[in-house]
Amino acid sequence: MKVAVAGAGKVGRFLAEDLASGGHEVLLIEKNPSLVASIEAVVGVKCVAADACEVSSLHAIHLDEADVMVAVTGDDEDNLVISLLAKQEFAVPRAIARVNHPKNHWLFNE
Protein backbone atom coordinates (compact mmCIF):
# COMPACT_ATOMS: atom_id res chain seq x y z
CA MET A 1 0.00 0.00 0.00
CA LYS A 2 1.24 3.52 -0.80
CA VAL A 3 1.01 5.84 2.19
CA ALA A 4 1.83 9.55 2.30
CA VAL A 5 2.49 11.02 5.75
CA ALA A 6 2.46 14.81 6.14
CA GLY A 7 4.42 16.05 9.12
CA ALA A 8 7.75 14.62 10.19
CA GLY A 9 7.49 15.28 13.90
CA LYS A 10 7.56 12.47 16.45
CA VAL A 11 4.18 11.08 15.38
CA GLY A 12 4.91 11.29 11.65
CA ARG A 13 8.34 9.68 11.98
CA PHE A 14 6.96 6.89 14.15
CA LEU A 15 4.11 6.18 11.71
CA ALA A 16 6.45 6.24 8.71
CA GLU A 17 8.88 3.79 10.34
CA ASP A 18 6.10 1.51 11.53
CA LEU A 19 4.33 1.44 8.17
CA ALA A 20 7.57 0.87 6.27
CA SER A 21 8.52 -2.02 8.57
CA GLY A 22 5.11 -3.52 7.74
CA GLY A 23 5.98 -3.54 4.05
CA HIS A 24 4.16 -0.40 2.97
CA GLU A 25 5.62 2.14 0.55
CA VAL A 26 5.84 5.34 2.60
CA LEU A 27 6.50 8.93 1.56
CA LEU A 28 7.13 11.34 4.43
CA ILE A 29 6.35 14.98 3.61
CA GLU A 30 8.07 17.69 5.65
CA LYS A 31 7.64 21.42 5.15
CA ASN A 32 11.07 22.32 6.59
CA PRO A 33 13.70 21.50 3.92
CA SER A 34 16.61 21.64 6.36
CA LEU A 35 15.18 18.63 8.23
CA VAL A 36 14.53 16.39 5.24
CA ALA A 37 18.00 14.90 4.74
CA SER A 38 18.52 14.12 8.41
CA ILE A 39 15.04 12.65 8.80
CA GLU A 40 15.43 10.42 5.75
CA ALA A 41 18.70 9.00 7.13
CA VAL A 42 17.22 8.34 10.58
CA VAL A 43 13.77 7.10 9.65
CA GLY A 44 14.81 5.12 6.58
CA VAL A 45 11.91 6.11 4.32
CA LYS A 46 11.72 8.50 1.39
CA CYS A 47 11.24 12.05 2.65
CA VAL A 48 10.50 15.12 0.55
CA ALA A 49 10.52 18.82 1.33
CA ALA A 50 7.08 20.08 0.38
CA ASP A 51 4.14 22.01 1.75
CA ALA A 52 1.32 19.47 1.92
CA CYS A 53 -1.22 22.32 2.00
CA GLU A 54 -0.23 23.40 -1.52
CA VAL A 55 -1.94 21.67 -4.45
CA SER A 56 1.11 22.13 -6.68
CA SER A 57 3.33 20.36 -4.13
CA LEU A 58 0.91 17.46 -3.91
CA HIS A 59 0.80 17.19 -7.71
CA ALA A 60 4.61 17.12 -7.79
CA ILE A 61 4.75 14.15 -5.43
CA HIS A 62 1.93 12.33 -7.30
CA LEU A 63 -0.45 12.16 -4.35
CA ASP A 64 -3.10 10.77 -6.69
CA GLU A 65 -1.15 7.47 -6.63
CA ALA A 66 -1.43 7.14 -2.83
CA ASP A 67 -3.83 4.73 -1.15
CA VAL A 68 -3.75 6.59 2.17
CA MET A 69 -2.95 10.16 3.23
CA VAL A 70 -2.09 10.72 6.90
CA ALA A 71 -1.92 14.32 8.13
CA VAL A 72 -0.12 14.52 11.46
CA THR A 73 1.30 18.02 11.60
CA GLY A 74 1.13 20.03 14.79
CA ASP A 75 -1.52 22.31 13.32
CA ASP A 76 -5.17 21.23 13.17
CA GLU A 77 -6.02 23.63 10.34
CA ASP A 78 -3.19 22.24 8.21
CA ASN A 79 -4.30 18.67 8.92
CA LEU A 80 -7.84 19.55 7.88
CA VAL A 81 -6.68 21.19 4.63
CA ILE A 82 -4.34 18.30 3.81
CA SER A 83 -7.01 15.65 4.37
CA LEU A 84 -9.62 17.57 2.36
CA LEU A 85 -7.21 18.09 -0.54
CA ALA A 86 -6.31 14.41 -0.51
CA LYS A 87 -9.95 13.32 -0.65
CA GLN A 88 -11.43 15.99 -2.93
CA GLU A 89 -8.61 16.99 -5.28
CA PHE A 90 -6.64 13.75 -5.52
CA ALA A 91 -9.29 11.10 -4.81
CA VAL A 92 -7.13 9.35 -2.23
CA PRO A 93 -9.32 6.50 -0.94
CA ARG A 94 -8.51 7.07 2.75
CA ALA A 95 -7.46 10.24 4.55
CA ILE A 96 -6.59 10.29 8.23
CA ALA A 97 -6.03 13.52 10.15
CA ARG A 98 -4.63 14.09 13.62
CA VAL A 99 -6.63 16.39 15.91
CA ASN A 100 -4.24 18.17 18.28
CA HIS A 101 -6.75 20.20 20.25
CA PRO A 102 -10.05 18.65 21.41
CA LYS A 103 -12.02 21.85 20.72
CA ASN A 104 -11.34 21.33 17.00
CA HIS A 105 -12.74 17.81 16.89
CA TRP A 106 -16.02 18.98 15.32
CA LEU A 107 -14.13 20.14 12.20
CA PHE A 108 -13.07 16.60 11.39
CA ASN A 109 -16.37 14.90 10.72
CA GLU A 110 -17.33 13.06 7.55
N, CA, C and O atoms as a GROMACS GRO file, in nm:
protein
  440
    1MET      N    1   0.084  -0.116   0.000
    1MET     CA    2   0.000   0.000   0.000
    1MET      C    3   0.090   0.125   0.000
    1MET      O    4   0.192   0.128   0.068
    2LYS      N    5   0.051   0.225  -0.076
    2LYS     CA    6   0.125   0.352  -0.080
    2LYS      C    7   0.063   0.449   0.020
    2LYS      O    8  -0.055   0.482   0.013
    3VAL      N    9   0.148   0.495   0.113
    3VAL     CA   10   0.101   0.584   0.219
    3VAL      C   11   0.183   0.711   0.218
    3VAL      O   12   0.306   0.706   0.219
    4ALA      N   13   0.116   0.825   0.218
    4ALA     CA   14   0.183   0.955   0.230
    4ALA      C   15   0.155   1.006   0.371
    4ALA      O   16   0.041   1.005   0.417
    5VAL      N   17   0.261   1.049   0.439
    5VAL     CA   18   0.249   1.102   0.575
    5VAL      C   19   0.297   1.246   0.573
    5VAL      O   20   0.413   1.273   0.541
    6ALA      N   21   0.209   1.340   0.609
    6ALA     CA   22   0.246   1.481   0.614
    6ALA      C   23   0.276   1.518   0.758
    6ALA      O   24   0.192   1.505   0.847
    7GLY      N   25   0.399   1.566   0.779
    7GLY     CA   26   0.442   1.605   0.912
    7GLY      C   27   0.544   1.506   0.965
    7GLY      O   28   0.512   1.390   0.992
    8ALA      N   29   0.667   1.551   0.978
    8ALA     CA   30   0.775   1.462   1.019
    8ALA      C   31   0.819   1.488   1.163
    8ALA      O   32   0.938   1.483   1.196
    9GLY      N   33   0.721   1.517   1.248
    9GLY     CA   34   0.750   1.528   1.390
    9GLY      C   35   0.758   1.388   1.449
    9GLY      O   36   0.774   1.290   1.375
   10LYS      N   37   0.746   1.377   1.579
   10LYS     CA   38   0.756   1.247   1.645
   10LYS      C   39   0.650   1.149   1.595
   10LYS      O   40   0.681   1.033   1.567
   11VAL      N   41   0.527   1.195   1.583
   11VAL     CA   42   0.418   1.108   1.538
   11VAL      C   43   0.439   1.065   1.393
   11VAL      O   44   0.427   0.947   1.361
   12GLY      N   45   0.470   1.160   1.306
   12GLY     CA   46   0.491   1.129   1.165
   12GLY      C   47   0.607   1.034   1.143
   12GLY      O   48   0.596   0.940   1.064
   13ARG      N   49   0.717   1.057   1.212
   13ARG     CA   50   0.834   0.968   1.198
   13ARG      C   51   0.802   0.827   1.248
   13ARG      O   52   0.838   0.728   1.185
   14PHE      N   53   0.733   0.820   1.362
   14PHE     CA   54   0.696   0.689   1.415
   14PHE      C   55   0.606   0.614   1.317
   14PHE      O   56   0.630   0.497   1.288
   15LEU      N   57   0.503   0.682   1.266
   15LEU     CA   58   0.411   0.618   1.171
   15LEU      C   59   0.485   0.572   1.045
   15LEU      O   60   0.464   0.461   0.997
   16ALA      N   61   0.571   0.659   0.993
   16ALA     CA   62   0.645   0.624   0.871
   16ALA      C   63   0.731   0.500   0.893
   16ALA      O   64   0.732   0.410   0.809
   17GLU      N   65   0.804   0.496   1.004
   17GLU     CA   66   0.888   0.380   1.034
   17GLU      C   67   0.805   0.254   1.050
   17GLU      O   68   0.838   0.148   0.997
   18ASP      N   69   0.695   0.266   1.125
   18ASP     CA   70   0.610   0.150   1.153
   18ASP      C   71   0.546   0.097   1.025
   18ASP      O   72   0.543  -0.024   1.002
   19LEU      N   73   0.495   0.186   0.943
   19LEU     CA   74   0.433   0.144   0.817
   19LEU      C   75   0.535   0.081   0.722
   19LEU      O   76   0.507  -0.020   0.658
   20ALA      N   77   0.652   0.141   0.714
   20ALA     CA   78   0.757   0.087   0.627
   20ALA      C   79   0.801  -0.052   0.675
   20ALA      O   80   0.825  -0.141   0.593
   21SER      N   81   0.812  -0.070   0.805
   21SER     CA   82   0.852  -0.202   0.857
   21SER      C   83   0.743  -0.307   0.830
   21SER      O   84   0.771  -0.426   0.830
   22GLY      N   85   0.620  -0.262   0.808
   22GLY     CA   86   0.511  -0.352   0.774
   22GLY      C   87   0.500  -0.379   0.626
   22GLY      O   88   0.407  -0.446   0.581
   23GLY      N   89   0.595  -0.326   0.548
   23GLY     CA   90   0.598  -0.354   0.405
   23GLY      C   91   0.528  -0.251   0.318
   23GLY      O   92   0.515  -0.272   0.197
   24HIS      N   93   0.484  -0.142   0.375
   24HIS     CA   94   0.416  -0.040   0.297
   24HIS      C   95   0.517   0.056   0.234
   24HIS      O   96   0.626   0.077   0.288
   25GLU      N   97   0.480   0.113   0.122
   25GLU     CA   98   0.562   0.214   0.055
   25GLU      C   99   0.522   0.350   0.114
   25GLU      O  100   0.410   0.396   0.094
   26VAL      N  101   0.616   0.413   0.185
   26VAL     CA  102   0.584   0.534   0.260
   26VAL      C  103   0.661   0.654   0.204
   26VAL      O  104   0.779   0.645   0.172
   27LEU      N  105   0.589   0.765   0.192
   27LEU     CA  106   0.650   0.893   0.156
   27LEU      C  107   0.621   0.990   0.268
   27LEU      O  108   0.505   1.020   0.297
   28LEU      N  109   0.725   1.039   0.333
   28LEU     CA  110   0.713   1.134   0.443
   28LEU      C  111   0.730   1.274   0.388
   28LEU      O  112   0.831   1.303   0.322
   29ILE      N  113   0.634   1.361   0.413
   29ILE     CA  114   0.635   1.498   0.361
   29ILE      C  115   0.663   1.594   0.476
   29ILE      O  116   0.591   1.596   0.576
   30GLU      N  117   0.768   1.673   0.461
   30GLU     CA  118   0.807   1.769   0.565
   30GLU      C  119   0.822   1.906   0.504
   30GLU      O  120   0.886   1.922   0.400
   31LYS      N  121   0.763   2.005   0.566
   31LYS     CA  122   0.764   2.142   0.515
   31LYS      C  123   0.901   2.208   0.529
   31LYS      O  124   0.937   2.292   0.447
   32ASN      N  125   0.977   2.171   0.631
   32ASN     CA  126   1.106   2.232   0.659
   32ASN      C  127   1.217   2.159   0.582
   32ASN      O  128   1.254   2.047   0.619
   33PRO      N  129   1.271   2.220   0.475
   33PRO     CA  130   1.370   2.150   0.392
   33PRO      C  131   1.500   2.116   0.464
   33PRO      O  132   1.569   2.022   0.426
   34SER      N  133   1.535   2.192   0.567
   34SER     CA  134   1.660   2.164   0.636
   34SER      C  135   1.653   2.036   0.719
   34SER      O  136   1.757   1.982   0.758
   35LEU      N  137   1.534   1.987   0.746
   35LEU     CA  138   1.518   1.863   0.823
   35LEU      C  139   1.513   1.738   0.737
   35LEU      O  140   1.536   1.627   0.786
   36VAL      N  141   1.482   1.754   0.610
   36VAL     CA  142   1.453   1.639   0.524
   36VAL      C  143   1.567   1.538   0.516
   36VAL      O  144   1.544   1.419   0.536
   37ALA      N  145   1.688   1.582   0.489
   37ALA     CA  146   1.800   1.490   0.474
   37ALA      C  147   1.827   1.412   0.602
   37ALA      O  148   1.850   1.291   0.599
   38SER      N  149   1.825   1.481   0.715
   38SER     CA  150   1.852   1.412   0.841
   38SER      C  151   1.740   1.316   0.878
   38SER      O  152   1.766   1.208   0.932
   39ILE      N  153   1.618   1.353   0.850
   39ILE     CA  154   1.504   1.265   0.880
   39ILE      C  155   1.509   1.140   0.795
   39ILE      O  156   1.487   1.029   0.845
   40GLU      N  157   1.538   1.156   0.666
   40GLU     CA  158   1.543   1.042   0.575
   40GLU      C  159   1.648   0.941   0.620
   40GLU      O  160   1.624   0.820   0.612
   41ALA      N  161   1.762   0.989   0.667
   41ALA     CA  162   1.870   0.900   0.713
   41ALA      C  163   1.829   0.826   0.840
   41ALA      O  164   1.861   0.708   0.856
   42VAL      N  165   1.760   0.894   0.930
   42VAL     CA  166   1.722   0.834   1.058
   42VAL      C  167   1.603   0.741   1.044
   42VAL      O  168   1.604   0.630   1.097
   43VAL      N  169   1.501   0.786   0.974
   43VAL     CA  170   1.377   0.710   0.965
   43VAL      C  171   1.388   0.596   0.863
   43VAL      O  172   1.329   0.490   0.882
   44GLY      N  173   1.462   0.617   0.757
   44GLY     CA  174   1.481   0.512   0.658
   44GLY      C  175   1.372   0.502   0.554
   44GLY      O  176   1.359   0.399   0.488
   45VAL      N  177   1.293   0.607   0.537
   45VAL     CA  178   1.191   0.611   0.432
   45VAL      C  179   1.217   0.733   0.346
   45VAL      O  180   1.289   0.825   0.386
   46LYS      N  181   1.157   0.734   0.227
   46LYS     CA  182   1.172   0.850   0.139
   46LYS      C  183   1.104   0.970   0.203
   46LYS      O  184   0.990   0.962   0.248
   47CYS      N  185   1.174   1.082   0.205
   47CYS     CA  186   1.124   1.204   0.265
   47CYS      C  187   1.144   1.318   0.165
   47CYS      O  188   1.251   1.331   0.105
   48VAL      N  189   1.041   1.400   0.147
   48VAL     CA  190   1.050   1.512   0.055
   48VAL      C  191   1.017   1.643   0.127
   48VAL      O  192   0.937   1.647   0.220
   49ALA      N  193   1.082   1.749   0.081
   49ALA     CA  194   1.052   1.882   0.133
   49ALA      C  195   0.940   1.940   0.049
   49ALA      O  196   0.958   1.971  -0.069
   50ALA      N  197   0.824   1.955   0.110
   50ALA     CA  198   0.708   2.008   0.038
   50ALA      C  199   0.606   2.058   0.139
   50ALA      O  200   0.602   2.013   0.254
   51ASP      N  201   0.524   2.152   0.094
   51ASP     CA  202   0.414   2.201   0.175
   51ASP      C  203   0.290   2.122   0.136
   51ASP      O  204   0.236   2.141   0.027
   52ALA      N  205   0.245   2.035   0.223
   52ALA     CA  206   0.132   1.947   0.192
   52ALA      C  207  -0.001   2.022   0.184
   52ALA      O  208  -0.103   1.962   0.150
   53CYS      N  209  -0.001   2.150   0.215
   53CYS     CA  210  -0.122   2.232   0.200
   53CYS      C  211  -0.131   2.296   0.062
   53CYS      O  212  -0.231   2.360   0.030
   54GLU      N  213  -0.028   2.280  -0.018
   54GLU     CA  214  -0.023   2.340  -0.152
   54GLU      C  215  -0.054   2.234  -0.258
   54GLU      O  216   0.012   2.130  -0.264
   55VAL      N  217  -0.153   2.262  -0.340
   55VAL     CA  218  -0.194   2.167  -0.445
   55VAL      C  219  -0.078   2.136  -0.539
   55VAL      O  220  -0.060   2.020  -0.577
   56SER      N  221   0.000   2.237  -0.576
   56SER     CA  222   0.111   2.213  -0.668
   56SER      C  223   0.215   2.118  -0.608
   56SER      O  224   0.271   2.035  -0.680
   57SER      N  225   0.239   2.128  -0.480
   57SER     CA  226   0.333   2.036  -0.413
   57SER      C  227   0.279   1.894  -0.415
   57SER      O  228   0.355   1.799  -0.437
   58LEU      N  229   0.151   1.879  -0.393
   58LEU     CA  230   0.091   1.746  -0.391
   58LEU      C  231   0.088   1.685  -0.531
   58LEU      O  232   0.102   1.563  -0.546
   59HIS      N  233   0.071   1.768  -0.633
   59HIS     CA  234   0.080   1.718  -0.771
   59HIS      C  235   0.222   1.670  -0.800
   59HIS      O  236   0.242   1.565  -0.862
   60ALA      N  237   0.321   1.746  -0.754
   60ALA     CA  238   0.461   1.712  -0.779
   60ALA      C  239   0.501   1.578  -0.718
   60ALA      O  240   0.587   1.508  -0.772
   61ILE      N  241   0.440   1.543  -0.606
   61ILE     CA  242   0.475   1.415  -0.543
   61ILE      C  243   0.378   1.303  -0.583
   61ILE      O  244   0.386   1.192  -0.530
   62HIS      N  245   0.288   1.332  -0.676
   62HIS     CA  246   0.193   1.234  -0.730
   62HIS      C  247   0.104   1.175  -0.621
   62HIS      O  248   0.091   1.053  -0.608
   63LEU      N  249   0.043   1.263  -0.542
   63LEU     CA  250  -0.044   1.216  -0.435
   63LEU      C  251  -0.160   1.132  -0.488
   63LEU      O  252  -0.213   1.048  -0.416
   64ASP      N  253  -0.199   1.154  -0.612
   64ASP     CA  254  -0.310   1.077  -0.669
   64ASP      C  255  -0.279   0.927  -0.677
   64ASP      O  256  -0.371   0.847  -0.697
   65GLU      N  257  -0.153   0.889  -0.661
   65GLU     CA  258  -0.115   0.747  -0.663
   65GLU      C  259  -0.119   0.684  -0.524
   65GLU      O  260  -0.101   0.563  -0.511
   66ALA      N  261  -0.143   0.764  -0.421
   66ALA     CA  262  -0.143   0.714  -0.283
   66ALA      C  263  -0.273   0.643  -0.251
   66ALA      O  264  -0.379   0.677  -0.304
   67ASP      N  265  -0.265   0.543  -0.165
   67ASP     CA  266  -0.383   0.473  -0.115
   67ASP      C  267  -0.434   0.537   0.014
   67ASP      O  268  -0.553   0.532   0.045
   68VAL      N  269  -0.341   0.598   0.088
   68VAL     CA  270  -0.375   0.659   0.217
   68VAL      C  271  -0.296   0.788   0.233
   68VAL      O  272  -0.178   0.794   0.198
   69MET      N  273  -0.362   0.891   0.286
   69MET     CA  274  -0.295   1.016   0.323
   69MET      C  275  -0.314   1.033   0.473
   69MET      O  276  -0.427   1.030   0.522
   70VAL      N  277  -0.204   1.052   0.545
   70VAL     CA  278  -0.209   1.072   0.690
   70VAL      C  279  -0.153   1.210   0.720
   70VAL      O  280  -0.037   1.238   0.689
   71ALA      N  281  -0.234   1.296   0.779
   71ALA     CA  282  -0.192   1.432   0.813
   71ALA      C  283  -0.171   1.441   0.963
   71ALA      O  284  -0.266   1.438   1.041
   72VAL      N  285  -0.044   1.451   1.004
   72VAL     CA  286  -0.012   1.452   1.146
   72VAL      C  287   0.080   1.569   1.182
   72VAL      O  288   0.173   1.554   1.260
   73THR      N  289   0.053   1.684   1.124
   73THR     CA  290   0.130   1.802   1.160
   73THR      C  291   0.085   1.850   1.297
   73THR      O  292  -0.010   1.795   1.353
   74GLY      N  293   0.150   1.948   1.350
   74GLY     CA  294   0.113   2.003   1.479
   74GLY      C  295   0.004   2.107   1.472
   74GLY      O  296  -0.030   2.169   1.572
   75ASP      N  297  -0.052   2.127   1.353
   75ASP     CA  298  -0.152   2.231   1.332
   75ASP      C  299  -0.282   2.169   1.279
   75ASP      O  300  -0.284   2.111   1.171
   76ASP      N  301  -0.389   2.183   1.356
   76ASP     CA  302  -0.517   2.123   1.317
   76ASP      C  303  -0.569   2.175   1.184
   76ASP      O  304  -0.622   2.098   1.104
   77GLU      N  305  -0.553   2.305   1.159
   77GLU     CA  306  -0.602   2.362   1.034
   77GLU      C  307  -0.527   2.303   0.915
   77GLU      O  308  -0.587   2.272   0.812
   78ASP      N  309  -0.396   2.287   0.928
   78ASP     CA  310  -0.319   2.224   0.821
   78ASP      C  311  -0.365   2.081   0.798
   78ASP      O  312  -0.381   2.038   0.684
   79ASN      N  313  -0.386   2.007   0.906
   79ASN     CA  314  -0.430   1.867   0.892
   79ASN      C  315  -0.565   1.858   0.823
   79ASN      O  316  -0.589   1.766   0.744
   80LEU      N  317  -0.653   1.953   0.853
   80LEU     CA  318  -0.784   1.955   0.788
   80LEU      C  319  -0.770   1.983   0.638
   80LEU      O  320  -0.830   1.915   0.556
   81VAL      N  321  -0.690   2.084   0.604
   81VAL     CA  322  -0.668   2.119   0.463
   81VAL      C  323  -0.606   2.002   0.388
   81VAL      O  324  -0.650   1.967   0.278
   82ILE      N  325  -0.504   1.941   0.446
   82ILE     CA  326  -0.434   1.830   0.381
   82ILE      C  327  -0.530   1.714   0.356
   82ILE      O  328  -0.532   1.657   0.246
   83SER      N  329  -0.609   1.678   0.454
   83SER     CA  330  -0.701   1.565   0.437
   83SER      C  331  -0.810   1.596   0.336
   83SER      O  332  -0.849   1.509   0.258
   84LEU      N  333  -0.860   1.720   0.336
   84LEU     CA  334  -0.962   1.757   0.236
   84LEU      C  335  -0.905   1.758   0.095
   84LEU      O  336  -0.970   1.711   0.002
   85LEU      N  337  -0.784   1.811   0.078
   85LEU     CA  338  -0.721   1.809  -0.054
   85LEU      C  339  -0.700   1.667  -0.102
   85LEU      O  340  -0.726   1.635  -0.218
   86ALA      N  341  -0.654   1.581  -0.013
   86ALA     CA  342  -0.631   1.441  -0.051
   86ALA      C  343  -0.759   1.376  -0.100
   86ALA      O  344  -0.759   1.308  -0.203
   87LYS      N  345  -0.868   1.395  -0.028
   87LYS     CA  346  -0.995   1.332  -0.065
   87LYS      C  347  -1.059   1.396  -0.188
   87LYS      O  348  -1.102   1.326  -0.279
   88GLN      N  349  -1.065   1.531  -0.190
   88GLN     CA  350  -1.143   1.599  -0.293
   88GLN      C  351  -1.066   1.627  -0.421
   88GLN      O  352  -1.121   1.616  -0.530
   89GLU      N  353  -0.940   1.663  -0.409
   89GLU     CA  354  -0.861   1.699  -0.528
   89GLU      C  355  -0.788   1.580  -0.589
   89GLU      O  356  -0.768   1.574  -0.710
   90PHE      N  357  -0.748   1.484  -0.505
   90PHE     CA  358  -0.664   1.375  -0.552
   90PHE      C  359  -0.730   1.238  -0.541
   90PHE      O  360  -0.669   1.137  -0.578
   91ALA      N  361  -0.852   1.234  -0.492
   91ALA     CA  362  -0.929   1.110  -0.481
   91ALA      C  363  -0.854   0.998  -0.409
   91ALA      O  364  -0.862   0.882  -0.447
   92VAL      N  365  -0.780   1.036  -0.304
   92VAL     CA  366  -0.713   0.935  -0.223
   92VAL      C  367  -0.821   0.860  -0.147
   92VAL      O  368  -0.904   0.922  -0.080
   93PRO      N  369  -0.822   0.727  -0.155
   93PRO     CA  370  -0.932   0.650  -0.094
   93PRO      C  371  -0.949   0.671   0.056
   93PRO      O  372  -1.062   0.671   0.106
   94ARG      N  373  -0.840   0.690   0.130
   94ARG     CA  374  -0.851   0.707   0.275
   94ARG      C  375  -0.762   0.821   0.321
   94ARG      O  376  -0.644   0.826   0.289
   95ALA      N  377  -0.821   0.912   0.397
   95ALA     CA  378  -0.746   1.023   0.455
   95ALA      C  379  -0.767   1.021   0.605
   95ALA      O  380  -0.879   1.011   0.654
   96ILE      N  381  -0.656   1.031   0.677
   96ILE     CA  382  -0.659   1.029   0.823
   96ILE      C  383  -0.592   1.157   0.872
   96ILE      O  384  -0.484   1.192   0.825
   97ALA      N  385  -0.657   1.226   0.965
   97ALA     CA  386  -0.603   1.352   1.015
   97ALA      C  387  -0.595   1.350   1.168
   97ALA      O  388  -0.688   1.306   1.235
   98ARG      N  389  -0.485   1.398   1.219
   98ARG     CA  390  -0.463   1.409   1.362
   98ARG      C  391  -0.534   1.536   1.412
   98ARG      O  392  -0.526   1.641   1.349
   99VAL      N  393  -0.604   1.524   1.525
   99VAL     CA  394  -0.663   1.639   1.591
   99VAL      C  395  -0.579   1.666   1.715
   99VAL      O  396  -0.575   1.585   1.807
  100ASN      N  397  -0.512   1.782   1.717
  100ASN     CA  398  -0.424   1.817   1.828
  100ASN      C  399  -0.499   1.876   1.946
  100ASN      O  400  -0.463   1.851   2.062
  101HIS      N  401  -0.601   1.954   1.919
  101HIS     CA  402  -0.674   2.020   2.025
  101HIS      C  403  -0.820   1.973   2.025
  101HIS      O  404  -0.887   1.984   1.922
  102PRO      N  405  -0.869   1.920   2.137
  102PRO     CA  406  -1.005   1.865   2.141
  102PRO      C  407  -1.115   1.960   2.096
  102PRO      O  408  -1.217   1.914   2.044
  103LYS      N  409  -1.097   2.091   2.113
  103LYS     CA  410  -1.202   2.185   2.072
  103LYS      C  411  -1.220   2.187   1.920
  103LYS      O  412  -1.322   2.236   1.871
  104ASN      N  413  -1.124   2.135   1.845
  104ASN     CA  414  -1.134   2.133   1.700
  104ASN      C  415  -1.190   2.003   1.645
  104ASN      O  416  -1.200   1.985   1.523
  105HIS      N  417  -1.226   1.913   1.733
  105HIS     CA  418  -1.274   1.781   1.689
  105HIS      C  419  -1.393   1.791   1.594
  105HIS      O  420  -1.403   1.711   1.501
  106TRP      N  421  -1.481   1.886   1.615
  106TRP     CA  422  -1.602   1.898   1.532
  106TRP      C  423  -1.569   1.927   1.386
  106TRP      O  424  -1.650   1.898   1.297
  107LEU      N  425  -1.452   1.984   1.358
  107LEU     CA  426  -1.413   2.014   1.220
  107LEU      C  427  -1.388   1.887   1.138
  107LEU      O  428  -1.399   1.888   1.016
  108PHE      N  429  -1.354   1.781   1.207
  108PHE     CA  430  -1.307   1.660   1.139
  108PHE      C  431  -1.414   1.552   1.131
  108PHE      O  432  -1.389   1.436   1.162
  109ASN      N  433  -1.533   1.590   1.090
  109ASN     CA  434  -1.637   1.490   1.072
  109ASN      C  435  -1.636   1.444   0.928
  109ASN      O  436  -1.551   1.486   0.850
  110GLU      N  437  -1.730   1.358   0.892
  110GLU     CA  438  -1.733   1.305   0.755
  110GLU      C  439  -1.761   1.414   0.655
  110GLU      O  440  -1.767   1.387   0.535
   0.00000   0.00000   0.00000
